[in-house]
Amino acid sequence: MAEETTTNTELETETANEVVVSVPEKVEAKEAFDPRRGGNNNNKNPRRPVRRGAPRREERAKPEYAQKIISIRRVTRVMAGGRRFNFSVAMVAGNKAGKVGVGIGKAGDTQLAIEKAFRAAKKDMIQVTMDEHNRIPHDVSMKYSSSEIMMMPSPGRGLVAGSSVRTVLELAGIKDITAKVFSRSKNKLNNARATIEALKKLRA
């Protein structure tokens, strides 16, 4: 029994010595390659290549016209074979420098309807008469269908408007203006078109 006890003690001593020897080796290996510090200069790990610099991304060109959707509807048509769905999109486009237009597009796909609306808005763009401070020169009012609006210059107040009227004035680049919708119509397309017709009446 005494011999067996001595043998077990020797084995435990040898195992402890092995642990003590192996710890510094792991520490040295960790210091040699630390992924948080980017690794060593030699970079012997093939899974972590050294990157000298990330390639620069090319800057995207800004679009000529800004665009914003004011209304999107899904129209259902009942046919003999079932229902067919179409999408109707109303959009305002402008360069924020005096040019603005309203367009509508219809298609079976949303993206295609948006593209059609944008082309229609570009086709029907108008040039707004403004002074050197991007303000309208005088008061103007207009009635289009069931929508009736009035706009007046208001220096120092900024853009005060609501509904789709604000979208049209913002994309046209007009500043210091107050717009009021007198009608109870909530049709955003008619309100936007009424704004366009009112802007057409401006004279320097």
ABEGO torsion letter per residue (X at the ends): XAAAAAAAAAAAAAAAAAAAAAAAAAAAAAAABBAAAGEBAAGABAABBBBAEBBBBBBBBBBABBBBBABBBBBBBBBAAEBBBBBBBBBBBBAGAGBBBBBBBBBABAAAAAAAAAAAAAAABBBBBBBAAGBBABBBBBBBEABBBBBBBBBGAEBBBBEAAAAAAAAAGBBGBBBBBABABABAAAAAAAAAAAAAABBX
